[in-house]
Amino acid sequence: DVIGRDPFFGGISAESVYAMLRSIEATKLMVRINSVGGAVTEGMAIYNLLKEHSAEVTCRVDGLAGSIASVILMAGDVREIAPNAYVMIHNPYAFVEGEEEQIRAVADLLSKNKQSMYAIYAARTGLPTEEIADMCNKTTYLSAEEAVRMQFCTRMTGSKARMLASFGELKGAPDNLQSALRAAAKAKAKGEDEEKPEAKAEGDDE
C-alpha cells in the first residue's frame, strides 16, 4: 500500500508498523513490499523502526519498492527481490502553496530529505553519492538483476511478483511494468482478484 495514512485511501503508517513490531517476538522478521511510496517522514520512521528491531530483518520486494518504499527496503539486513519486480528511486517532491518564504522553506526541507535518502542508499549499496544523485535526478527503475548488481538488493527470489492494482500509470516506468499496472487496474475495476484462493479439499490440514 502507499506509505502514510490517508482517511480515504488507507495506507501504511509508522504508527501501525510500530504497533505490529511491539507484538512480535522473533529472531527473524520478513517485511514484504509492494508500494509506490508516499510520505517521506512516515517512510523514514518505518525505516528507523525496522533498523532498530532486534530481529534479523529480511525485506522482500514482491512487485515494486518505489520512492520512499525503496528507503524502507534499505532497512533489511537481507534484501530480496522477485525476478520480475522493480526498485524505483527518485528525488522527493512536494505540492506547495504559499508566499515566497514558505515556498523557500519547503524547498530547503526537500533538499534535506534528498540528502538523507542519498546517504541511506549510498551506505547500503556502496555506490558514490554522485551516482545515487544522478539516478534520482532522472527517476530510475531498476530491474531485479540491476537491483542485485548495484546492491540495492542482496539476492533474487523465485517468487512471482504481484503488481499494483491501485495505480494504472507511473511516470517513467518501463513499458512492461506499465502494461502490468494497467491490466491490474482494469481487473480491479471489474472487481476481480489478481489471485484466486485454491479450493480446499475435505480433510486437508489447516
Backbone torsions as a table, in degrees:
resi	resn	phi	psi	omega
1	ASP	NA	173.8	175.7
2	VAL	-67.0	156.8	-179.4
3	ILE	-94.1	121.5	-176.2
4	GLY	112.1	145.9	-176.1
5	ARG	-88.0	131.8	176.9
6	ASP	-125.0	130.9	-176.5
7	PRO	-65.2	-19.6	-178.2
8	PHE	-101.2	-37.5	-170.8
9	PHE	-112.4	3.8	179.9
10	GLY	77.6	-147.9	-179.7
11	GLY	128.9	168.8	179.8
12	ILE	-106.1	114.7	-178.8
13	SER	-99.0	157.6	174.5
14	ALA	-62.7	-34.8	178.8
15	GLU	-60.6	-44.3	-179.1
16	SER	-68.0	-37.5	177.8
17	VAL	-66.1	-41.4	178.3
18	TYR	-59.4	-44.4	179.7
19	ALA	-63.2	-41.5	178.6
20	MET	-64.6	-44.1	-178.0
21	LEU	-64.4	-34.5	179.0
22	ARG	-65.4	-27.0	-177.0
23	SER	-89.8	-3.0	-175.3
24	ILE	-102.6	126.5	171.3
25	GLU	-119.8	100.1	-176.1
26	ALA	-154.5	158.6	177.1
27	THR	-93.2	-15.3	177.5
28	LYS	-133.8	141.2	-175.9
29	LEU	-133.7	130.0	177.2
30	MET	-106.8	125.0	177.1
31	VAL	-115.7	114.8	-177.3
32	ARG	-98.9	133.1	-171.7
33	ILE	-120.8	130.0	170.5
34	ASN	-152.3	88.2	-169.3
35	SER	-153.2	142.6	174.8
36	VAL	-81.7	-6.8	-177.9
37	GLY	106.7	-156.0	-178.3
38	GLY	160.8	-130.5	-174.6
39	ALA	-75.6	128.0	-175.9
40	VAL	-62.6	-47.4	-176.5
41	THR	-65.8	-36.0	176.3
42	GLU	-64.7	-42.8	179.3
43	GLY	-65.0	-40.8	177.8
44	MET	-63.6	-39.3	178.9
45	ALA	-64.6	-42.7	178.2
46	ILE	-63.4	-43.2	176.3
47	TYR	-55.3	-47.8	-178.2
48	ASN	-66.7	-38.7	178.1
49	LEU	-61.2	-42.6	179.8
50	LEU	-69.4	-39.5	179.7
51	LYS	-63.8	-34.2	-176.4
52	GLU	-84.3	-11.7	-176.9
53	HIS	-68.8	144.4	-175.3
54	SER	-73.3	-20.1	-178.3
55	ALA	-74.5	159.3	168.3
56	GLU	-74.1	120.9	-174.0
57	VAL	-100.5	125.6	171.1
58	THR	-110.2	122.6	174.6
59	CYS	-103.1	128.2	-176.8
60	ARG	-122.5	125.6	177.3
61	VAL	-87.8	113.1	179.6
62	ASP	-88.8	-28.9	-177.8
63	GLY	-142.2	-61.6	-178.8
64	LEU	-149.5	130.8	167.7
65	ALA	-111.6	92.3	-173.1
66	GLY	-107.8	145.0	172.9
67	SER	57.3	-127.6	-176.2
68	ILE	-67.1	-20.3	174.9
69	ALA	-65.3	-26.8	177.1
70	SER	-72.0	-25.9	174.1
71	VAL	-72.0	-41.0	175.5
72	ILE	-58.6	-39.7	176.5
73	LEU	-54.1	-37.6	-177.1
74	MET	-65.8	-13.8	178.7
75	ALA	-73.0	-14.9	-176.4
76	GLY	-73.3	132.3	169.9
77	ASP	-65.5	-35.8	171.3
78	VAL	-118.2	135.0	-177.4
79	ARG	-126.4	106.8	-176.4
80	GLU	-103.4	156.1	177.8
81	ILE	-146.0	136.4	175.8
82	ALA	-68.2	150.7	-174.8
83	PRO	-58.2	-27.4	-178.9
84	ASN	-112.5	26.8	177.3
85	ALA	-102.2	173.3	-175.1
86	TYR	-137.2	152.9	167.9
87	VAL	-116.9	130.5	179.2
88	MET	-121.8	129.6	175.9
89	ILE	-124.4	143.2	176.4
90	HIS	-158.7	174.6	177.2
91	ASN	-76.6	146.6	176.7
92	PRO	-66.3	152.5	177.0
93	TYR	-140.7	166.3	-177.7
94	ALA	-148.4	150.8	170.6
95	PHE	-95.6	124.2	-173.4
96	VAL	-133.8	144.2	176.2
97	GLU	-139.7	134.8	179.2
98	GLY	156.9	-169.2	179.8
99	GLU	-79.8	173.2	-174.6
100	GLU	-53.0	-48.1	-177.2
101	GLU	-67.5	-34.5	178.2
102	GLN	-65.7	-41.1	179.3
103	ILE	-66.6	-39.4	177.2
104	ARG	-62.9	-39.1	-179.3
105	ALA	-63.7	-40.0	177.9
106	VAL	-66.4	-40.6	178.3
107	ALA	-61.8	-40.4	177.8
108	ASP	-63.6	-40.8	179.0
109	LEU	-65.0	-41.0	177.8
110	LEU	-61.1	-38.6	179.0
111	SER	-63.9	-40.3	178.6
112	LYS	-67.8	-42.3	176.6
113	ASN	-58.4	-44.5	-178.4
114	LYS	-60.6	-46.1	-179.0
115	GLN	-65.1	-35.9	177.1
116	SER	-64.1	-42.9	178.9
117	MET	-64.6	-45.2	178.8
118	TYR	-56.4	-43.0	-176.6
119	ALA	-64.8	-39.7	179.4
120	ILE	-66.0	-47.3	178.4
121	TYR	-59.8	-45.9	-176.3
122	ALA	-64.9	-39.6	-179.1
123	ALA	-64.5	-37.5	-177.6
124	ARG	-80.0	-38.6	-173.3
125	THR	-92.2	-25.2	-174.1
126	GLY	80.6	3.9	178.7
127	LEU	-77.0	149.5	176.0
128	PRO	-62.7	145.6	179.4
129	THR	-57.5	-34.4	-179.9
130	GLU	-63.3	-38.4	178.4
131	GLU	-69.7	-40.0	176.2
132	ILE	-60.0	-45.5	-179.1
133	ALA	-61.2	-41.5	179.5
134	ASP	-63.1	-41.6	178.6
135	MET	-65.2	-41.1	-179.9
136	CYS	-70.3	-36.0	179.2
137	ASN	-61.8	-31.6	-177.2
138	LYS	-92.7	-11.3	-167.5
139	THR	61.0	105.8	-172.0
140	THR	-117.2	126.6	171.9
141	TYR	-99.4	124.1	178.9
142	LEU	-104.3	128.0	171.7
143	SER	-68.8	170.8	178.8
144	ALA	-57.9	-44.4	-179.5
145	GLU	-61.8	-43.3	179.5
146	GLU	-67.4	-40.6	-179.3
147	ALA	-61.9	-39.3	178.7
148	VAL	-72.6	-43.5	-179.0
149	ARG	-61.2	-36.3	-178.3
150	MET	-93.1	4.7	173.9
151	GLN	69.8	18.1	167.6
152	PHE	-68.0	-30.8	173.3
153	CYS	-125.4	153.9	-178.2
154	THR	-94.9	-21.9	179.2
155	ARG	-165.3	162.5	175.5
156	MET	-96.8	154.5	175.0
157	THR	-108.9	175.6	176.4
158	GLY	-99.9	6.1	-176.3
159	SER	-79.8	153.6	179.2
160	LYS	-84.1	130.2	178.6
161	ALA	-71.2	141.9	176.5
162	ARG	-105.8	112.8	-174.2
163	MET	-75.6	152.7	-179.9
164	LEU	-64.3	135.2	177.1
165	ALA	-102.0	-5.6	-174.1
166	SER	-88.6	-17.9	-175.6
167	PHE	-129.0	121.5	-177.7
168	GLY	-83.1	-21.9	-177.2
169	GLU	-140.2	143.2	171.4
170	LEU	-133.9	122.1	-176.5
171	LYS	-59.9	127.4	175.8
172	GLY	83.6	0.4	-177.7
173	ALA	-73.2	150.4	176.5
174	PRO	-59.6	155.3	-176.1
175	ASP	-58.7	-41.6	-178.0
176	ASN	-67.1	-32.8	176.1
177	LEU	-70.8	-41.6	177.7
178	GLN	-59.1	-43.2	-179.6
179	SER	-62.5	-42.6	179.6
180	ALA	-65.4	-39.9	179.3
181	LEU	-65.1	-41.6	179.6
182	ARG	-65.0	-41.1	179.7
183	ALA	-64.6	-41.0	179.7
184	ALA	-66.0	-41.0	179.2
185	ALA	-65.0	-39.1	178.8
186	LYS	-64.4	-42.5	179.1
187	ALA	-64.7	-39.2	179.8
188	LYS	-65.5	-39.1	179.8
189	ALA	-62.6	-29.7	178.8
190	LYS	-85.8	-0.4	179.4
191	GLY	78.6	20.3	-178.8
192	GLU	-96.0	140.8	175.2
193	ASP	-83.9	143.8	176.4
194	GLU	-69.1	-33.3	-178.2
195	GLU	-126.0	121.2	178.1
196	LYS	-89.6	131.5	177.9
197	PRO	-66.9	142.5	179.8
198	GLU	-74.3	143.6	178.0
199	ALA	-67.0	141.1	-178.6
200	LYS	-101.0	124.7	-180.0
201	ALA	-76.6	149.2	179.0
202	GLU	-60.1	137.4	178.7
203	GLY	90.7	-7.4	177.4
204	ASP	-67.6	147.6	176.1
205	ASP	-73.3	156.8	176.2
206	GLU	-67.0	NA	NA
